[in-house]
């Protein structure tokens, strides 16, 4: 029986190639064969990974040829991680896998204090360019009918973190080739971060462990299933929203629905909160701040003819503006109390900070946009839409300039079928090669830029 939230450990006693090491354990393989890649499968997986895409600039040091030759191995890595997902805070086997492969490439990775994340510097220099990927999966069942479907009950890589991890690992292996030949013009830091999907999230822990020491700029990518594979979305300024949680609890005198005047009528009071508070919030903040307050859970009472003595509502508040985000907790709390005051109910508000908004630095965005154009061709770079989703990459950007982009992973003909945080989520695996090329170009461009 598959375990909840933890991946089956790899067999550490066998010295195997990357492709073989990243197949399922014998027990899991017996239940759902994945096996090592055959030569024909490897060739098919490598198809679509040309040494240099049309209109693109070649990578230095024959890295395009190297990347094309390693395509099947990188796909195998992604499929292994996908089949062995780990929940936020439990990414021990995934981190160990990353550390082992970086070590085999001659690098010196170090595990984070809890052992569920990895940092690794490549090259030398006082000024560091950081690249970040997240490791964790979501508590969702995997409903896909594919050989690499999750082997862990109710845990699934439904947000593409398996792709993010594989891309950054590929970047590390590629940059190690340059560093070994003395062709890497500075120092690059790889950050494999745990717990992006939870509140509190893992980015502050990684920062506390020294992730940003000497860092001049930081970059990341995120899977975008609505973008066709081969396209990249970039945007300067607001990119994702701050994401906070709010819980409102009401208590008061209950009673018979025939005599609501003798009660606090908590259901009516909850209704006022649900409707009035978001509406008032919209009018207390600049419309350009991009504020969205949405309730996701409401509970009060059981009987149709009885007014309850307690009720509860939970929701999220998302904000694109850093300045407005600072104002929102106090403002929302006051609005809740003001709306409830006439009802006579007692109210308790719990406001939980989540993540700040991701606001991409203008210069950093120009660098990664140029790198994406060099990697795939300038016609493959498009403007990204603003997302109201949260992303804890924002914590890094509170400390250093940087930028996140969207990597097109849409499977041809299925762009509207898959979205992140859905059990059927999957990607066009050619995006892995695109991501590696983009982030290698980005690291080299940022190292050479005098802006940071």
C-alpha positions in Angstrom: 0.0 0.0 0.0 1.4 3.4 -0.9 2.2 5.7 2.0 0.5 9.0 2.6 2.6 12.0 1.6 6.0 10.4 1.5 7.7 8.9 -1.5 9.2 5.4 -1.5 13.0 5.7 -0.9 15.3 5.0 -3.8 17.5 1.9 -3.6 20.7 3.6 -2.6 22.9 0.4 -2.9 22.9 0.2 -6.7 25.3 2.3 -8.7 23.2 3.1 -11.8 23.0 5.7 -14.5 20.6 8.6 -14.0 18.0 7.0 -16.2 18.1 3.7 -14.3 18.3 5.2 -10.8 15.2 7.2 -11.5 12.9 4.4 -12.2 10.4 3.1 -9.7 11.6 0.8 -6.9 11.1 -2.9 -7.7 8.0 -3.2 -5.5 6.4 -0.1 -7.1 7.4 -1.2 -10.5 5.7 -4.6 -10.0 2.5 -2.7 -9.2 2.8 -0.2 -12.0 5.7 -0.8 -14.4 7.6 2.2 -15.5 11.0 0.6 -16.0 14.0 2.2 -17.5 13.9 4.0 -20.8 14.5 1.8 -23.8 16.6 3.2 -26.6 13.5 3.7 -28.8 11.7 5.5 -26.0 14.7 7.6 -25.3 14.9 8.6 -28.9 11.2 9.6 -29.0 11.5 11.6 -25.9 14.6 13.4 -27.3 12.7 14.3 -30.5 11.6 17.9 -30.4 14.8 18.9 -28.5 16.9 20.2 -31.3 20.4 21.2 -30.5 19.5 24.8 -31.2 15.8 25.8 -31.9 15.2 27.8 -35.1 15.9 31.5 -34.5 17.7 30.8 -31.2 21.2 31.5 -30.1 23.4 28.5 -29.3 24.5 27.9 -25.8 28.2 28.1 -25.1 30.5 25.1 -24.8 28.4 22.7 -27.0 25.7 22.7 -24.3 23.0 22.4 -26.8 24.4 19.1 -28.1 24.9 18.0 -24.4 21.3 18.9 -23.6 19.9 17.1 -26.6 21.8 14.0 -25.6 20.5 14.2 -22.0 16.8 14.8 -22.9 15.6 11.3 -22.2 17.4 11.3 -18.8 15.8 14.5 -17.8 12.4 13.2 -18.8 13.1 10.1 -16.6 13.9 12.4 -13.7 10.7 14.3 -14.1 8.7 11.1 -14.3 10.3 9.6 -11.3 9.6 12.7 -9.2 6.0 12.7 -10.5 5.5 9.1 -9.6 7.0 9.7 -6.1 5.5 13.0 -4.9 6.1 14.4 -1.4 3.9 16.9 0.5 5.1 20.3 1.7 7.7 19.9 4.4 8.3 16.2 3.6 10.4 16.5 0.5 13.3 14.4 1.9 13.6 11.8 -0.9 13.3 14.4 -3.6 15.9 16.6 -2.0 18.2 13.6 -1.6 17.8 12.7 -5.3 18.7 16.3 -6.3 21.7 16.4 -4.0 22.9 13.0 -5.2 22.8 13.9 -8.9 24.5 17.3 -8.3 27.2 15.5 -6.4 27.7 13.0 -9.3 28.3 16.1 -11.5 31.2 17.1 -9.3 29.3 19.8 -7.4 29.0 20.3 -3.6 25.3 20.7 -2.7 24.2 21.1 0.8 20.9 20.1 2.3 18.8 22.6 4.2 18.8 22.2 8.0 15.6 20.0 7.9 17.0 17.9 5.0 14.1 18.7 2.7 15.7 21.2 0.4 19.0 21.8 -1.3 21.3 24.7 -2.0 24.3 24.5 -4.4 26.8 27.0 -5.7 28.4 26.6 -9.1 31.5 28.6 -10.1 33.3 31.4 -8.2 32.8 35.1 -7.6 31.7 37.6 -5.0 28.4 38.3 -6.8 25.8 35.5 -7.0 22.9 34.9 -9.4 20.3 32.7 -7.8 17.8 30.3 -9.6 15.0 28.8 -7.6 12.7 25.8 -8.0 10.1 24.3 -5.6 9.9 20.6 -4.7 6.5 19.9 -3.0 3.4 18.3 -4.3 -0.3 18.8 -3.5 -2.8 16.7 -1.4 -4.7 15.6 -4.5 -5.3 12.2 -6.2 -3.6 11.6 -9.5 -6.3 10.7 -12.0 -4.2 10.4 -15.1 -3.8 7.1 -16.9 -0.1 7.3 -17.5 2.8 5.0 -16.5 4.3 7.7 -14.2 1.1 8.3 -12.3 1.6 9.0 -8.6 2.3 5.9 -6.5 1.4 7.8 -3.3 -2.3 7.9 -2.3 -3.9 11.3 -2.6 -0.6 13.1 -3.3 0.1 14.5 -6.8 2.4 16.9 -8.6 -0.5 19.0 -9.9 1.3 22.3 -10.1 4.4 21.4 -12.1 6.9 21.4 -9.3 8.4 18.2 -10.7 9.1 20.1 -13.9 10.6 23.0 -12.0 12.9 20.7 -10.1 13.9 18.8 -13.2 14.6 22.0 -15.1 16.8 23.5 -12.3 18.7 20.2 -11.9 19.3 20.2 -15.7 20.6 23.8 -15.4 22.9 22.7 -12.6 24.3 19.8 -14.6 24.8 22.1 -17.7 26.5 24.9 -15.7 28.8 22.3 -14.1 30.1 21.5 -17.6 31.0 25.1 -18.1 32.5 25.5 -14.6 34.7 22.4 -15.1 36.2 24.0 -18.2 36.6 27.4 -16.5 33.9 29.0 -18.8 31.4 30.1 -16.2 31.8 33.8 -15.7 30.8 34.0 -12.1 28.8 32.1 -9.4 25.3 30.7 -9.7 23.3 29.4 -6.8 20.7 26.7 -7.2 17.8 26.8 -4.6 15.6 23.8 -4.4 12.9 25.0 -2.0 10.4 23.0 0.1 6.9 23.9 1.0 5.8 26.4 -1.5 2.2 25.2 -1.3 1.6 25.8 2.4 1.1 28.7 4.8 3.6 29.5 6.3 5.6 28.6 3.3 9.2 27.4 2.8 10.9 30.5 1.3 11.5 32.3 4.6 13.3 29.2 5.9 15.5 29.0 2.9 16.3 32.7 3.2 17.1 32.2 6.9 19.5 29.4 5.9 21.6 31.8 3.9 20.0 31.4 0.4 20.4 35.1 -0.4 23.9 35.7 0.9 25.8 37.7 -1.8 22.9 37.3 -4.2 22.6 40.1 -6.7 19.4 38.9 -8.4 17.1 35.8 -8.5 15.1 34.1 -11.2 12.5 31.4 -11.5 9.9 29.9 -13.8 6.5 28.4 -13.4 4.6 25.9 -15.5 1.8 27.5 -17.6 -0.5 24.9 -19.1 -2.5 27.5 -20.9 0.6 28.6 -22.9 1.5 26.2 -25.7 4.8 24.4 -25.3 7.6 26.5 -26.8 6.2 29.8 -25.7 7.3 31.8 -22.6 5.3 34.5 -20.8 7.1 37.5 -19.2 5.9 40.6 -17.4 7.5 43.4 -15.5 5.8 44.7 -12.4 2.9 42.8 -10.6 2.9 39.2 -11.6 1.0 37.3 -8.9 -1.1 38.5 -6.0 -0.5 38.5 -2.3 -2.6 35.7 -0.8 -3.9 35.9 2.8 -6.6 34.0 4.7 -9.3 35.3 6.9 -11.6 33.5 9.4 -14.6 35.1 11.0 -16.4 33.5 14.0 -19.7 34.8 15.3 -21.4 33.9 18.6 -24.7 35.1 20.0 -28.1 34.3 21.4 -29.9 31.7 19.3 -33.6 30.8 19.3 -36.6 30.0 17.2 -36.8 31.3 13.7 -40.4 32.5 14.5 -38.9 35.1 16.9 -35.6 36.4 15.3 -36.0 39.7 17.2 -35.1 37.9 20.4 -31.8 36.5 18.9 -28.6 37.8 17.3 -29.7 36.0 14.1 -26.2 34.8 13.2 -27.2 33.5 9.8 -28.4 36.9 8.8 -25.2 38.4 10.3 -23.0 36.0 8.3 -24.9 36.9 5.2 -24.1 40.6 5.8 -20.4 39.7 6.2 -20.3 37.6 3.1 -21.9 40.3 0.9 -21.0 43.7 2.5 -17.4 43.3 3.6 -16.0 42.5 0.1 -18.1 45.2 -1.4 -17.0 47.8 1.1 -13.4 46.7 0.8 -13.5 47.5 -3.0 -14.5 51.0 -2.2 -12.0 51.6 0.6 -8.9 50.9 -1.6 -7.7 52.2 -4.9 -9.2 50.1 -7.7 -5.8 49.8 -9.3 -4.6 47.9 -6.2 -6.1 44.7 -7.6 -8.0 43.4 -4.5 -10.1 40.3 -4.5 -11.9 39.0 -1.4 -13.7 35.6 -1.9 -15.3 33.4 0.7 -14.7 29.6 0.4 -16.3 28.1 3.5 -19.4 29.1 5.5 -21.0 27.1 8.3 -23.9 27.8 10.7 -26.7 25.8 12.2 -28.5 22.6 11.1 -32.2 22.9 11.7 -34.4 25.0 9.4 -36.4 26.4 12.3 -33.6 27.2 14.7 -31.3 30.2 14.8 -27.8 28.9 15.8 -25.6 30.3 18.5 -22.4 30.2 16.5 -21.3 30.5 12.8 -18.1 30.7 10.8 -16.8 32.0 7.4 -13.4 31.5 5.9 -12.0 33.1 2.8 -9.0 34.5 1.0 -7.9 38.0 0.2 -5.6 38.6 -2.8 -3.9 41.9 -3.5 -1.6 42.9 -6.4 -0.3 46.1 -4.8 2.4 45.9 -2.1 1.2 49.1 -0.5 -2.5 48.0 -0.4 -1.4 44.7 1.0 0.1 46.4 4.0 -3.3 48.2 4.7 -5.6 45.3 4.2 -5.5 43.3 7.6 -6.4 46.3 9.7 -9.0 47.6 7.2 -10.8 44.3 6.7 -10.9 43.6 10.5 -12.5 47.0 11.1 -15.0 46.5 8.3 -16.1 43.1 9.7 -16.7 44.7 13.2 -18.5 47.7 11.7 -20.8 45.4 9.6 -21.6 43.1 12.6 -22.1 45.9 15.2 -25.8 46.5 14.5 -26.7 42.8 14.7 -25.7 42.3 18.4 -23.5 39.3 17.6 -20.0 38.9 19.1 -17.3 38.5 16.4 -13.7 37.2 16.4 -11.5 37.8 13.3 -8.4 35.8 12.6 -6.3 37.3 9.8 -3.4 35.1 8.6 -0.7 36.5 6.4 0.2 34.3 3.5 2.6 35.5 0.8 3.4 39.0 -0.6 2.7 39.8 -4.2 5.3 38.9 -6.8 6.4 42.1 -8.3 9.0 41.5 -11.0 11.9 43.9 -11.2 12.1 45.8 -14.5 15.8 45.2 -15.2 15.6 41.5 -14.1 12.6 41.0 -16.3 14.4 42.5 -19.3 17.3 40.2 -18.7 15.2 37.0 -18.5 13.0 38.1 -21.4 16.1 38.6 -23.5 17.5 35.2 -22.4 14.2 33.5 -23.3 14.4 35.1 -26.7 17.9 33.9 -27.1 17.0 30.4 -25.9 13.9 29.8 -28.1 13.8 32.7 -30.6 12.4 36.2 -30.0 9.0 35.3 -31.5 8.5 32.7 -28.8 8.3 35.4 -26.0 4.9 36.8 -25.2 3.4 39.0 -22.5 2.2 37.1 -19.4 -1.1 37.7 -17.8 -1.3 38.8 -14.2 -2.4 36.0 -11.9 -4.4 36.4 -8.7 -2.8 33.2 -7.4 -0.1 33.4 -4.7 3.6 32.4 -5.1 6.1 32.5 -2.3 8.9 33.5 -4.7 7.7 36.9 -3.6 9.7 36.5 -0.3 12.9 36.5 -2.3 11.9 39.6 -4.2 11.3 41.4 -0.9 15.1 41.2 -0.4 16.7 41.2 -3.9 15.6 42.1 -7.4 14.4 39.3 -9.6 11.8 38.0 -12.0 9.6 35.0 -12.5 8.4 33.8 -16.0 5.7 31.4 -17.2 7.0 28.4 -19.1 4.6 27.1 -21.7 3.8 23.4 -21.0 0.5 23.1 -22.9 0.0 19.7 -24.6 -1.1 20.3 -28.2 -4.8 20.2 -28.4 -5.3 20.2 -24.7 -4.4 23.7 -23.6 -7.9 24.3 -22.3 -8.1 20.9 -20.6 -5.4 21.1 -18.0 -4.9 23.7 -15.3 -2.7 23.7 -12.3 -4.1 22.3 -9.1 -6.2 19.7 -11.0 -5.8 16.0 -10.5 -5.4 15.4 -14.3 -2.6 18.0 -14.6 0.2 17.0 -17.0 2.7 18.7 -19.3 4.3 18.5 -22.7 7.7 17.2 -21.6 9.6 19.1 -24.3 9.1 22.1 -22.0 11.9 20.7 -19.8 14.5 21.3 -22.5 13.1 24.7 -23.2 13.3 25.6 -19.5 16.9 24.4 -19.2 17.9 26.5 -22.2 16.1 29.6 -20.9 17.6 29.4 -17.4 21.1 28.7 -18.6 20.9 31.7 -20.9 19.4 33.7 -18.0 22.2 32.8 -15.6 24.9 33.7 -18.1 23.2 37.0 -19.1 22.7 38.1 -15.5 26.3 37.3 -14.6 27.4 39.5 -17.5 25.0 42.3 -16.8 26.3 45.3 -14.9 22.9 46.2 -13.6 23.1 44.2 -10.4 
